[in-house]
């Protein structure tokens, strides 16, 4: 069995390598430039020093009868014993004279060799016949009316040693700077990555259910990401809640239909064909409810406001079903609805509204339930469901439209119906209000702008 190791892709590693490569490239480039500038500066300083020693050089030239005999006092004053490695060149850089020290070393082609490199950038370096390295300094002199191109040679060993020490110090300093840069990069990287670590931890907390959204206070660069994630989390939570509510509402709606089916099967007045027809009618309603709730779970309330639905046929259909469920109460039902009145929305929404409100009215009434609809002067459609039951205390009217809150705790229920109705009405930009009915019971008024 062969094991293979595949390294994980790390953003920090990429950032370190890229940043260090850039810093190293820039650093070595600067070190190389510093060394070159140092060499040029040393060369210029040596040239300046030789210029200051021109009288001594000229004294050596005079000693070899290369200068005319003059009475210049400065030549006499600088007639020193110091000797130089010098080559004199004509205008074409042919060597016409060599100092005694240069002769001793066999340096007879200095001018010709220098002519090959004189157009390059100083310092000028030559390896000559004696296998030694020399730095060459060009002095153009005008002495006693004559021009002289003098090449003064300095042994490169000492200068190269000094240059090597300087280069070594430069690269040691560069290494120190790179080490410090690495430390700062690591610190900056982990400091910069802390918001991402925080983001990971908070996402894990959301995933485990400990929190619902990400906190604020992220850097500007991550604000867009965290805001988008929070929106996604809110949408996901809303969708999950919508699915849960839809399933609860479906169960609540089917409960009444199942009760109606049970009542139909127990009704001895119906023959087999009538029983089957009534049951199929309830099954058809159940099928519509299932489709409606699934559609609502996928699209939400706002995706269901596309239609207009006739009110009277649906209200009559629901009343017939509820007569079966509450046949022992002998409820008197009245529908004050014009034939042309339409609900400004989806049929499934109207079925949920009327089904829940009418079921509550049938369950809590004493003898009478009334459903009416009209258009008020404010340009709103209004649907009223009234009963002559005990009504709803004013102190709890706003609370009972919340999920899980029930006004009547003596009878079975989940406290879902009124919350569903309120959600549907709000989705249409309307309002659900609870009042006292003219029948002396509860009046549920739905107002929807049209």
C-alpha positions in Angstrom: 0.0 0.0 0.0 1.5 3.3 -1.1 0.9 6.4 0.9 0.9 9.7 -0.9 1.0 13.0 0.9 -0.9 15.9 -0.8 -0.2 19.2 0.9 -3.2 21.4 1.6 -3.5 24.7 -0.3 -2.9 27.5 2.2 -3.5 31.1 1.5 -0.9 32.1 4.1 1.8 30.1 2.4 1.1 31.7 -0.9 1.1 35.2 0.7 4.4 34.4 2.5 6.2 33.1 -0.6 4.9 35.9 -2.8 5.8 38.7 -0.3 9.2 37.2 0.6 10.0 36.8 -3.1 9.2 40.5 -3.8 11.1 41.7 -0.7 14.1 39.5 -1.5 14.1 40.6 -5.2 13.9 44.3 -4.2 16.4 43.8 -1.3 19.1 42.0 -3.4 18.6 44.6 -6.2 19.1 47.4 -3.8 22.2 45.6 -2.3 23.7 45.2 -5.7 23.1 48.8 -6.5 24.6 49.9 -3.2 27.7 47.8 -3.9 28.1 49.3 -7.3 27.6 52.8 -6.0 30.1 52.1 -3.3 32.7 50.8 -5.8 32.1 53.9 -8.0 32.4 56.2 -5.0 35.6 54.5 -3.9 36.9 54.9 -7.5 36.0 58.6 -7.6 37.6 59.2 -4.2 40.8 57.5 -5.4 40.7 59.6 -8.6 40.3 62.7 -6.5 43.2 61.7 -4.4 45.4 61.1 -7.5 44.4 64.5 -8.8 45.6 66.0 -5.5 48.9 64.1 -6.1 49.4 65.4 -9.6 52.5 67.4 -8.7 54.2 64.2 -7.4 53.2 62.4 -10.6 54.5 65.3 -12.7 57.8 65.2 -10.7 58.3 61.6 -11.7 57.6 62.5 -15.3 60.2 65.2 -15.1 62.7 62.9 -13.5 62.5 60.8 -16.7 62.8 63.9 -18.9 59.2 63.7 -20.1 58.6 67.3 -19.0 60.5 70.4 -20.1 62.8 71.9 -17.6 60.9 74.8 -16.1 61.5 76.9 -13.1 58.1 76.0 -11.6 58.6 75.9 -7.8 55.7 73.4 -7.3 57.7 70.7 -9.2 60.7 71.3 -7.1 58.6 71.2 -3.9 57.0 67.9 -4.9 60.1 66.0 -6.0 59.2 63.1 -3.7 60.6 59.6 -3.5 57.2 58.0 -4.0 56.9 55.9 -7.2 53.8 55.1 -9.2 52.7 52.5 -11.7 52.1 54.8 -14.7 51.6 54.4 -18.4 51.5 57.4 -20.7 49.3 57.2 -23.8 48.9 59.2 -26.9 45.5 60.4 -28.3 45.0 56.9 -29.9 45.9 55.3 -26.6 49.1 53.8 -27.8 51.5 53.4 -24.9 54.5 55.8 -25.4 56.0 55.7 -22.0 56.0 53.3 -19.0 57.2 54.2 -15.5 60.1 52.2 -14.0 57.8 50.4 -11.5 55.5 49.4 -14.4 58.6 48.2 -16.4 59.7 46.1 -13.5 56.3 44.4 -13.6 56.3 44.0 -17.4 53.2 46.2 -18.0 53.8 47.3 -21.6 50.3 46.9 -23.0 48.3 48.9 -20.5 47.1 51.7 -22.8 46.0 49.2 -25.5 44.1 47.1 -22.9 42.5 50.2 -21.3 41.3 51.4 -24.7 39.1 48.2 -24.9 37.2 49.2 -21.7 37.5 52.9 -21.5 33.9 53.5 -22.8 32.4 51.3 -20.0 31.3 52.6 -16.6 34.0 53.1 -14.0 35.6 51.7 -12.0 38.0 50.4 -14.6 39.5 47.0 -13.7 42.3 45.2 -15.7 44.1 41.9 -15.2 47.5 42.6 -16.8 50.6 40.6 -17.8 51.8 40.0 -14.3 48.5 38.2 -13.6 47.6 40.8 -11.0 44.4 42.8 -10.9 44.6 46.6 -11.1 42.2 49.5 -10.9 43.0 52.0 -13.6 42.7 55.8 -13.2 42.8 58.0 -16.2 44.3 61.5 -15.7 44.3 63.9 -18.6 46.9 66.6 -17.8 48.0 69.7 -19.5 51.5 70.5 -18.2 53.6 73.2 -19.7 51.4 73.4 -22.7 51.5 69.7 -23.4 48.6 67.2 -23.0 49.3 63.9 -21.3 46.9 60.9 -21.0 48.2 59.1 -18.0 47.0 55.8 -16.7 47.8 55.4 -13.0 47.4 51.8 -11.8 46.5 50.8 -8.2 46.9 47.2 -7.0 43.3 45.8 -6.7 44.0 43.3 -4.0 43.6 45.8 -1.1 40.7 47.6 -2.8 39.0 44.3 -3.6 39.4 43.2 0.0 37.8 46.4 1.2 35.0 46.0 -1.4 34.4 42.4 -0.3 34.1 43.4 3.4 31.6 46.1 2.4 29.6 43.7 0.3 29.6 41.1 3.1 28.3 43.7 5.6 25.7 44.8 3.1 24.4 41.3 2.6 24.5 40.6 6.3 22.3 43.7 6.9 20.1 42.5 4.1 19.7 39.1 5.7 18.8 40.8 9.0 16.2 43.0 7.2 14.7 39.9 5.5 14.5 38.1 8.8 12.8 41.1 10.3 10.5 41.3 7.3 9.6 37.6 7.7 8.6 38.2 11.3 6.6 41.2 10.4 4.9 39.3 7.5 4.0 36.4 9.8 2.6 38.9 12.4 0.7 40.9 9.7 -0.6 37.7 8.1 -2.0 36.2 11.3 -3.3 39.6 12.3 -4.9 40.1 8.9 -6.3 36.5 9.0 -7.9 36.9 12.4 -11.2 38.2 10.9 -11.3 35.1 8.7 -10.7 32.9 11.7 -13.5 34.7 13.5 -15.8 34.3 10.5 -15.0 30.5 10.4 -15.8 30.2 14.1 -19.0 32.1 13.8 -20.1 30.0 10.8 -19.4 26.9 12.9 -21.5 28.4 15.7 -24.4 29.1 13.2 -24.1 25.5 11.9 -24.3 24.1 15.4 -27.3 26.3 16.2 -25.7 28.4 18.9 -26.3 31.6 16.9 -28.4 32.7 13.9 -26.3 35.5 12.2 -22.8 36.7 12.0 -21.6 39.6 14.3 -20.8 43.1 13.1 -17.5 44.9 13.3 -15.6 43.1 10.5 -13.1 45.0 8.4 -14.4 47.0 5.4 -13.0 44.4 3.0 -15.2 41.6 4.6 -18.3 43.7 5.2 -19.8 42.8 1.8 -19.1 39.1 2.4 -20.6 39.1 6.0 -23.6 41.1 4.9 -24.3 38.7 2.1 -23.8 35.7 4.4 -26.2 37.3 6.9 -28.8 37.8 4.2 -28.4 34.2 3.1 -28.7 33.0 6.7 -31.9 35.1 7.2 -33.3 33.8 3.9 -32.5 30.3 4.8 -34.0 30.7 8.3 -37.1 32.3 6.8 -37.5 29.5 4.3 -37.1 26.9 6.9 -39.6 28.6 9.1 -41.9 28.9 6.1 -41.6 25.2 5.4 -42.4 24.4 9.1 -45.3 26.8 9.2 -46.7 25.4 5.9 -46.6 21.9 7.3 -48.2 23.0 10.5 -50.9 24.9 8.6 -51.4 21.9 6.3 -52.0 19.6 9.3 -54.3 22.2 10.8 -56.3 22.5 7.6 -56.5 18.8 7.0 -57.7 18.2 10.5 -61.0 19.9 9.7 -61.4 18.0 6.4 -60.7 14.7 8.1 -63.3 15.5 10.8 -65.7 16.2 8.0 -64.9 12.8 6.3 -65.5 11.1 9.7 -68.8 12.9 10.1 -69.9 11.9 6.6 -69.1 8.3 7.2 -71.1 8.4 10.4 -74.1 10.0 8.8 -76.7 7.3 8.5 -79.0 9.5 6.3 -76.6 9.3 3.4 -76.6 6.3 1.0 -73.4 4.8 -0.2 -73.3 6.9 -3.4 -73.9 10.1 -1.6 -71.3 9.2 1.1 -68.7 8.5 -1.6 -69.5 11.8 -3.4 -69.2 13.8 -0.2 -65.9 12.0 0.7 -64.5 12.7 -2.7 -65.4 16.3 -2.4 -63.4 16.5 0.9 -60.5 14.6 -0.7 -60.5 17.1 -3.6 -60.3 20.0 -1.0 -57.4 18.2 0.7 -55.6 17.8 -2.6 -56.0 21.6 -3.2 -54.8 22.4 0.3 -51.7 20.2 -0.1 -50.8 21.8 -3.5 -51.5 25.3 -2.0 -49.3 24.7 1.0 -46.4 23.2 -1.0 -46.6 26.2 -3.4 -46.6 28.6 -0.4 -43.6 26.8 1.1 -41.6 27.3 -2.1 -42.7 30.8 -3.0 -43.8 32.3 0.2 -46.9 34.5 0.7 -45.8 37.2 -1.8 -45.7 34.7 -4.6 -49.4 33.9 -4.3 -51.1 37.3 -4.9 -51.9 36.8 -8.6 -55.6 36.0 -8.8 -59.1 37.0 -8.0 -61.5 34.4 -6.5 -65.2 34.4 -6.2 -66.2 34.4 -2.5 -69.8 33.0 -2.3 -69.3 29.5 -3.8 -66.3 28.8 -1.6 -68.0 30.1 1.6 -71.1 27.9 0.8 -68.8 24.9 0.2 -67.0 25.4 3.5 -70.3 25.9 5.3 -71.6 22.6 4.0 -68.5 20.9 5.3 -68.8 22.5 8.7 -72.4 21.6 9.0 -71.3 18.0 8.9 -68.6 18.5 11.5 -70.8 20.4 13.9 -74.1 18.8 13.1 -75.0 18.4 16.7 -75.1 22.2 17.3 -77.7 22.9 14.6 -75.9 26.2 13.6 -77.8 28.9 11.7 -75.6 30.1 9.0 -76.0 33.3 6.9 -73.9 34.5 4.0 -74.4 38.2 3.1 -72.2 38.2 0.0 -73.0 39.5 -3.4 -72.6 37.1 -6.3 -70.1 39.4 -8.1 -67.9 40.0 -5.0 -64.3 38.6 -5.5 -61.4 38.2 -3.1 -58.3 40.0 -4.5 -56.0 37.0 -4.2 -55.4 33.3 -4.5 -58.1 30.8 -3.9 -56.0 28.8 -1.5 -55.5 32.0 0.6 -59.2 32.6 0.7 -59.9 29.0 1.7 -57.4 29.3 4.5 -58.9 32.6 5.7 -62.5 31.5 5.5 -61.8 28.0 6.6 -60.0 29.0 9.9 -62.4 31.9 10.8 -65.6 30.0 10.0 -64.4 26.9 11.8 -63.7 29.0 14.9 -67.1 30.6 14.6 -68.9 27.3 14.2 -67.0 25.9 17.2 -67.6 28.8 19.5 -71.0 30.1 18.5 -74.2 29.4 20.4 -76.5 29.2 17.4 -75.6 31.7 14.7 -72.7 32.4 12.3 -72.7 35.1 9.6 -70.2 35.8 6.8 -70.4 39.1 4.9 -68.4 41.1 2.4 -68.4 44.6 0.9 -66.2 47.4 -0.4 -65.8 50.3 1.9 -65.3 54.0 1.0 -61.5 53.7 1.5 -61.3 51.5 -1.5 -60.7 48.3 0.5 -62.3 44.9 0.3 -63.7 43.8 3.7 -64.7 40.3 4.8 -66.4 39.8 8.1 -66.9 36.5 10.0 -69.3 36.9 13.0 -70.8 34.6 15.6 -73.0 34.9 18.7 -70.6 33.2 21.0 -68.7 34.5 24.1 -66.5 36.8 22.0 -62.9 37.7 22.6 -61.7 39.8 25.5 -60.2 43.1 24.4 -57.0 42.5 26.4 -56.0 39.4 24.4 -57.2 40.4 20.9 -53.7 41.2 19.7 -52.0 38.2 21.3 -54.3 35.5 19.9 -53.1 36.2 16.3 -49.7 34.9 17.2 -48.7 31.3 16.6 -49.3 29.0 19.5 -51.5 31.5 21.5 -55.1 30.4 22.0 -58.1 32.2 23.5 -60.0 29.0 24.3 -57.9 26.6 26.2 -60.9 24.3 27.0 -61.1 22.9 23.5 -58.5 21.0 21.5 -56.3 23.1 19.2 -52.8 24.3 18.4 -53.3 28.1 18.2 -52.3 28.2 14.5 -55.5 29.2 12.6 -55.6 32.9 13.5 -51.9 33.3 13.1 -52.2 31.8 9.6 -55.0 34.3 8.8 -53.0 37.2 10.0 -49.9 36.2 8.0 -52.1 35.9 4.8 -53.7 39.3 5.4 -50.4 41.0 6.0 -49.0 39.5 2.8 -51.7 41.4 0.9 -50.9 44.7 2.7 -54.1 44.4 4.7 -55.0 44.1 8.4 -57.0 41.6 10.6 -58.9 43.2 13.4 -61.0 41.6 16.2 -64.2 43.4 17.2 -67.4 42.8 19.0 -70.1 41.6 16.6 -73.7 42.9 16.3 -74.6 39.3 17.2 -72.9 40.0 20.6 -70.1 37.5 19.9 -66.7 37.9 18.1 -66.3 39.7 14.8 -63.2 39.1 12.7 -62.8 41.9 10.1 -60.4 41.5 7.2 -59.5 44.7 5.3 -57.4 44.4 2.1 -56.7 47.3 -0.3 -57.7 46.7 -3.9 
